[in-house]
Amino acid sequence: MNNETALIHTVNGTIQADYSGAISTHEHLLLDFRCVFQKPISKDNSKANEKITLHNLGWIRQNWANNLDNLLLDDKLLAINEIKLFEKYGGKTIVDVTPIGLGRNPLILKEISAKTGVNIVMGSSYYIEKVHPNHIKESTIQIIQNDITKEFYHGVGQTKIMPGIIGEIGCSWPWTKEEQKIVHASALAQKETGAPLMIHPGRHNSAPMEILNFLQKLNIQMDKVIMAHIERTIVEEEELKKVAATGCYLEYDLFGHENSFYPLDPKTPMPNDFQRLTQIQKLIDLGHLSQILIAQDICSKHRLTQYGGHGYHHILENIIPRMLLMDFTPKTIETITIKNPITVLEF
């Protein structure tokens, strides 16, 4: 694949895409995710405010959204050490899709990239309505679009560091009018810049198609749209086929998350890594190999190796060997982990 050329936009500027290593398309190196905190359902509410230790790690793994310390990724040195493991196992590029207002820090992302040798693509736009900045409610679609596109032309604030993807754009279920406004503005920014656009859908089987239908009416290129969190959203095979038929990218980005219950919605079933791979195999059999992306969406401490977790290198260390055992060919794996990400990221 080295004879192919593509340009992607990283925190270090526009670079020629590196085909020599894997790309994880949905991660968070810095993130304040305390907005999703929920009070513990257990009688002992004190665990919500505890620091992570070996004594409570088992509980946190089962209740990761019920502990405030777990939901804050703000340690630069920790991020550097964790990303070095990703690089050690053959990773070359990470897409950090932390939205505006949840701890995105362009300068620190650039420093992490410099100290690890890993390319970092930074996200833009906004998350769910619950955490929209105060000015969003009074802003028009045009104003929000201009704010997003400005980052792609001039960089974030005074940093001159530019994003390389619009997203992840937060959508709840039911989808709110304010979130629809953000998606509309982001879609217009996508049309103007050509940047890829990533959707965080609400946790409902119908949510992805509702959003995709909305984007199609705006004449957005579906091959520049990434629908994230497929495995915690779509439970019916026929609905999955509808989403795949639009031509958007299907992102299985919760590898390593193997709890039976999704803590933000206990009624949402959560597949394990084997089930994720089985579903991906079915999509490949249906002809959708070129639309598949995989990642880990690390958004809490307990999934980092420092806290007993699998780390950003989980797919590289554990999943790819298992894919080979499940008869994924090396070429198929290369397509999913390198070629597809570069194809959607280049613009």
Secondary structure, DSSP 8 states (H G I E B T S, - for coil): -TT---EEEETTEEEE--TTSEEEEEE-SSEE-GGG----SSS-GGGGG----TTTHHHHHHSGGG-TGGGEE--HHHHHHHHHHHHHTTEEEEEE---TTTT--HHHHHHHHHHH--EEEEEES---GGG--GGGTT--HHHHHHHHHHHHHH-STTS----SEEEEEE--SS--HHHHHHHHHHHHHHHHH---EEEE--SSTTHHHHHHHHHHHTT--GGGEEE--GGGT---HHHHHHHHHTT-EEEE--TT---SB-TT-TTSB---HHHHHHHHHHHHHTT-GGGEEE-----SGGGSGGGTS--TTHIIIIIHHHHHHTT--HHHHHIIIIIHHHHHH--
